[in-house]
């Protein structure tokens, strides 16, 4: 039996999320639900095939989620992204498109149309998969200290290794995540749930 496509649904309204899950399951998809933007970003690690996301959410808006997705490492940044929102203004559409949104559906949702758009997007991205990467225990420990604001010198003392070793671990994580700086790497690690802060 073939794998059911994973659909990450980031929606803070419980009733809408419940309807999405019911419809998507009935149509043969495997829905994953996140109740806000921060949880949604953390659930990127589950390698969804497509993402449905509300715009107006607590903690991190849909625009913030989309921005994080498009900055992600490897193929994850190419996962199709659809906004589902009550905000159908021209400005919202423009902002969404500039960030790399693939489609924009307004509430109340036409679920038949939603399913057809999801199928169409999945057909355009066959075999879509998120990056295969993991952090070593040492990289996790190093990035946890980086997230707490420690310098490489401080981390070297705390971990009882050389500063060069610390920088080696930091550079590996930067490369794996496709970011430019140690601060960006620490933020991304925290958002993806790879480290505890």
C-alpha positions in Angstrom: 0.0 0.0 0.0 1.4 3.4 -0.9 2.1 6.0 1.8 -0.7 8.5 2.5 0.5 12.1 1.8 1.1 14.0 5.0 -0.7 17.3 5.2 0.4 19.7 7.9 -2.6 21.8 9.0 -1.6 24.8 11.1 -4.8 26.3 12.4 -5.6 27.9 15.8 -9.4 27.5 15.5 -10.2 24.1 16.9 -13.5 23.7 14.9 -11.8 24.5 11.6 -8.9 22.2 12.4 -11.3 19.4 13.2 -13.2 19.8 9.9 -9.9 19.9 8.0 -8.8 16.6 9.6 -12.1 14.9 8.9 -12.2 16.0 5.2 -8.5 15.2 4.6 -8.7 11.7 6.2 -11.8 10.9 4.2 -9.9 11.9 1.0 -7.0 9.6 1.8 -4.5 12.0 3.3 -2.7 11.8 6.6 -3.4 15.2 8.4 -1.0 16.5 11.1 -2.4 19.3 13.2 -0.6 22.2 14.9 -2.6 24.7 16.9 -0.3 27.7 16.4 2.6 28.9 14.2 5.4 27.9 16.6 4.1 24.4 16.9 3.6 24.3 13.1 7.3 25.2 12.6 8.3 22.5 15.1 6.2 19.9 13.1 8.2 20.6 9.9 10.4 17.8 11.3 7.6 15.3 10.5 8.3 16.0 6.8 4.9 17.0 5.5 4.2 16.8 1.7 2.1 20.0 1.8 1.2 22.7 4.4 -2.1 24.4 5.0 -1.8 27.4 7.3 -4.0 30.1 8.8 -2.6 33.6 8.7 -3.7 35.2 12.0 -2.4 33.1 14.9 -0.9 33.7 18.3 2.9 33.5 18.9 3.9 33.3 15.2 1.7 34.4 12.2 1.2 32.4 9.1 3.6 34.8 7.3 6.2 34.0 9.9 5.7 30.3 9.4 6.0 30.6 5.6 9.2 32.7 6.1 10.7 30.0 8.3 9.7 27.3 5.8 11.3 29.1 2.8 14.6 29.5 4.8 14.7 25.8 5.7 17.4 23.4 4.6 17.2 21.1 1.7 14.0 20.1 0.0 11.8 21.2 2.9 11.9 24.8 1.6 10.1 23.6 -1.5 7.1 22.0 0.2 3.9 23.5 -1.3 2.3 26.0 1.1 -1.3 27.1 1.0 -2.8 29.8 3.2 -6.3 29.3 4.5 -7.6 32.5 6.0 -10.5 35.0 6.5 -8.1 37.7 5.3 -8.7 37.9 1.5 -7.4 41.4 1.0 -5.1 42.3 -2.0 -2.3 43.3 0.5 -2.5 39.8 2.2 -2.3 38.1 -1.2 0.7 40.2 -2.3 2.6 39.6 0.9 1.8 35.9 0.7 3.0 35.6 -2.9 6.2 37.6 -2.1 7.1 35.1 0.6 6.6 32.2 -1.7 3.0 31.0 -0.9 1.7 28.6 -3.6 -2.0 29.2 -3.1 -4.5 31.3 -1.0 -7.9 30.1 0.0 -10.4 32.3 1.9 -12.8 31.2 4.7 -15.4 29.9 4.8 -13.6 27.1 3.1 -14.9 25.3 0.0 -13.6 21.9 1.0 -14.1 20.4 -2.5 -11.9 23.1 -4.0 -9.3 22.7 -1.2 -9.0 19.0 -1.9 -8.6 19.5 -5.6 -5.9 22.2 -5.0 -4.1 19.8 -2.6 -4.2 17.0 -5.2 -3.0 19.3 -7.9 -0.1 20.6 -5.8 1.0 17.1 -4.8 0.9 16.0 -8.4 3.3 18.9 -9.3 5.7 17.8 -6.5 5.8 13.9 -6.7 7.9 12.3 -4.0 8.3 15.5 -2.1 10.4 14.9 0.9 12.0 17.0 3.6 15.7 16.9 4.2 17.3 13.9 5.8 19.4 15.3 8.6 19.9 14.9 12.3 22.1 16.6 14.9 24.6 14.5 16.9 24.4 14.6 20.7 27.4 16.9 20.7 25.8 19.3 18.2 22.7 19.4 20.2 24.7 20.2 23.4 26.7 22.9 21.6 23.6 24.6 20.0 21.8 24.5 23.4 24.7 26.6 24.9 24.7 28.8 21.8 21.0 29.5 22.3 21.8 30.5 25.9 24.2 33.1 24.6 27.4 31.4 25.5 30.6 32.1 23.4 32.7 29.4 21.8 35.3 29.9 24.6 32.6 29.5 27.3 31.2 26.4 25.6 34.6 24.8 25.3 35.1 25.1 29.1 31.6 23.8 29.8 31.9 20.9 27.4 35.6 20.2 28.3 36.6 20.3 24.6 38.7 22.8 22.6 37.3 25.9 21.1 38.1 24.5 17.7 35.9 21.5 18.4 33.0 23.8 19.5 33.4 25.8 16.2 33.5 22.6 14.2 30.1 21.5 15.7 28.6 25.0 15.2 29.7 25.0 11.6 28.3 21.5 11.0 24.9 22.7 12.2 25.0 25.9 10.1 25.7 23.7 7.1 23.0 21.2 7.8 20.4 23.9 8.4 21.4 26.0 5.4 21.8 29.2 7.5 24.5 31.8 7.6 25.2 32.5 11.3 25.3 30.6 14.6 22.5 32.8 15.9 20.3 31.8 13.0 21.2 28.2 13.6 20.3 28.4 17.2 16.9 30.0 16.4 16.2 27.4 13.8 17.2 24.6 16.1 14.8 25.9 18.8 11.9 26.4 16.3 12.3 22.9 14.9 12.4 21.4 18.4 16.0 20.1 17.9 17.1 21.7 21.2 15.5 22.8 24.4 15.9 26.5 25.4 
